Amino acid sequence: MVNFNLLTVMDFPLLLPLVTHSVSVLIVLGAGVMGLSILKTRRIRSLLKNQPGQQGWEILLYLMTFFLLGYSAALFLILKNLTNWIVFLTGLIFFFGSLFVLLSVSIYHSTLLQLVKTQKRHQEATATAQAAFSRLKEIQMQLIQQEKMSTIGTLISGVAHEINNPISFLGGNIDPALDYMKDLFGLIDLYQLKLPKPDPDIQAELEAIDFDFLKADLPKLFQSMTVGVNCLRQISNGLRTFSRADSDSPVEANIHDGIDSTLIILEHRLKARSERPAINVHKRYGDLPLIECFFGQLNQVFMNILANAIDALEVSNQHRSFEDIQANPNHIVIKTEFIMATQQIQIRIQDNGSGMSEDIKQKIFDHLFTTKGIGKGTGLGLSIARQIVVEKHHGRLEVNSAPDHGTEFLISIPVKAQNTVTKSHVLLAAVT
């Protein structure tokens, strides 16, 4: 049996130069590859400066340098014709080469894991920062909206106060004016009784001013003025109730007063128009106790929900005739009740509009979400309403709706106020 080892091959003088040349070429190529690997490893070290995994790449660089020295020693032995050492040296190179491959794979795997972990931490930090920024932006928009409502409330309160003075003046003078009118008419009746045949000039003047009609119509005129003054007084009181400023802590309030004052503010949108009859409002009030709440903010909730209900009815009317709407009139039902078991009050506000799809219902309370056209909606109304009910009053705000079946908003609020979170605390929580 022939032993084909390197020493046996070297017994053939003709093959020895060819083998020596081939081994020399392979060693030179290996040394070149190792030199390139050393250069690339040094670049990796520079990229991983002060990063996890740098020490492993340093060890790898030392091993590569050792292999490069081994290739150089093997090449030196061949050039010196010391071929008997090549088998031993080659065995060492391949042994350490296997260790080199194992160590390379381990270091690469460890570095890759570090990079993956670092990337994951970066993604988590980015997601957290984006969520905090979005929350901060949402709070900023809500604070701006609340500040607007506060400014509007102050303005409304001022207007209500200003119009209340002339209303009081008119209301306070109508009754005396009626008394004076009765006295004058009584005096004229007395004159007519004592002088049944007045002077021709007086008779002509009585006929010119149609005295009989004036005498019958003037009391009706004062009665209309009384109705108008009472209406103005009701509007003024509604404005003042709606714009009532909130304190730092909840106060007892009558929810029905808040709903009624909101309806007074929206009265102009409920009245009949050329394209539709009036929107009917059915109030089914239960017997509610006074609740501890931020009254002004709850009025904002009622305003946002009722305004959205009117908007929904107007959208559903777009393809309906006046006669069709008159036959099936628009209406809004407001129902309140006290839930004894949970010590909560419930307010249901329902319209018979076109309703909404499941997809829209899932997004209806999202920040900046709106189904209205550009310039008609900000996407903040219902988002702020939910924040006021849920975060400020620890209640619930839910919506029930289906296409062509209208929409119902359900508000549940505890009778007794719980601990509330101030705006500054919410803002601080979002930033941190």
QUITA-V411942 format. One record per pair of residues at least 24 apart in sequence whose ideal C-beta (glycine too) atoms are under 6 Angstrom apart, sorted by sequence separation. I is the first residue (numbers start at 0). GAP is how many residues later the second one is. D is the distance in whole Angstrom. If there is no record, write none. Layout:
# QUITA-V411942
i=[I | I]
gap=[GAP | GAP]
d=[D | D]
This chain:
# QUITA-V411942
i=[393 | 37 | 237 | 36 | 391 | 234 | 255 | 33 | 184 | 33 | 254 | 33 | 363 | 62 | 261 | 315 | 251 | 312 | 315 | 360 | 311 | 30 | 251 | 252 | 257 | 261 | 265 | 312 | 360 | 29 | 257 | 261 | 268 | 275 | 311 | 249 | 252 | 308 | 249 | 258 | 26 | 177 | 249 | 257 | 261 | 304 | 355 | 354 | 356 | 26 | 59 | 354 | 26 | 245 | 276 | 287 | 354 | 275 | 276 | 279 | 354 | 245 | 285 | 287 | 354 | 55 | 173 | 243 | 278 | 279 | 280 | 281 | 282 | 283 | 284 | 285 | 354 | 173 | 243 | 276 | 285 | 354 | 352 | 23 | 351 | 350 | 350 | 52 | 241 | 287 | 19 | 52 | 170 | 349 | 169 | 347 | 348 | 52 | 51 | 166 | 347 | 346 | 166 | 166 | 345 | 343 | 344 | 343 | 163 | 342 | 162 | 159 | 303 | 159 | 159 | 5 | 303 | 155 | 300 | 156 | 155 | 300 | 152 | 296 | 293 | 304 | 290 | 291 | 291 | 288 | 148 | 249 | 137 | 144 | 144 | 141 | 138 | 138 | 138 | 135 | 134]
gap=[24 | 26 | 26 | 27 | 28 | 29 | 29 | 30 | 30 | 33 | 33 | 34 | 35 | 37 | 37 | 37 | 38 | 38 | 38 | 38 | 39 | 40 | 40 | 40 | 40 | 40 | 40 | 40 | 40 | 41 | 41 | 41 | 41 | 41 | 41 | 42 | 42 | 42 | 43 | 43 | 44 | 44 | 44 | 44 | 44 | 44 | 45 | 46 | 46 | 47 | 47 | 47 | 48 | 48 | 48 | 48 | 48 | 49 | 49 | 49 | 49 | 50 | 50 | 50 | 50 | 51 | 51 | 51 | 51 | 51 | 51 | 51 | 51 | 51 | 51 | 51 | 51 | 52 | 52 | 52 | 52 | 52 | 53 | 54 | 54 | 55 | 56 | 57 | 57 | 57 | 58 | 58 | 58 | 58 | 59 | 60 | 60 | 61 | 62 | 62 | 62 | 64 | 65 | 66 | 66 | 68 | 68 | 70 | 72 | 72 | 73 | 76 | 77 | 79 | 80 | 81 | 81 | 83 | 84 | 86 | 87 | 87 | 90 | 91 | 98 | 104 | 124 | 124 | 125 | 126 | 151 | 167 | 229 | 235 | 239 | 242 | 287 | 288 | 291 | 294 | 295]
d=[5 | 5 | 3 | 5 | 6 | 6 | 6 | 6 | 6 | 5 | 6 | 5 | 6 | 5 | 6 | 4 | 4 | 6 | 4 | 6 | 6 | 4 | 6 | 6 | 6 | 4 | 6 | 5 | 6 | 5 | 5 | 5 | 5 | 5 | 4 | 4 | 4 | 4 | 5 | 6 | 5 | 5 | 6 | 6 | 6 | 5 | 5 | 5 | 6 | 5 | 6 | 5 | 5 | 5 | 6 | 6 | 5 | 5 | 5 | 6 | 6 | 4 | 5 | 5 | 5 | 4 | 6 | 5 | 5 | 4 | 5 | 5 | 5 | 4 | 5 | 4 | 5 | 5 | 5 | 6 | 6 | 6 | 6 | 5 | 5 | 5 | 6 | 6 | 5 | 5 | 6 | 4 | 5 | 4 | 5 | 6 | 5 | 5 | 4 | 6 | 6 | 4 | 5 | 5 | 5 | 5 | 6 | 5 | 5 | 5 | 6 | 5 | 4 | 4 | 5 | 5 | 5 | 5 | 4 | 4 | 4 | 5 | 4 | 5 | 6 | 5 | 5 | 6 | 4 | 6 | 5 | 4 | 5 | 5 | 6 | 5 | 6 | 5 | 5 | 5 | 4]
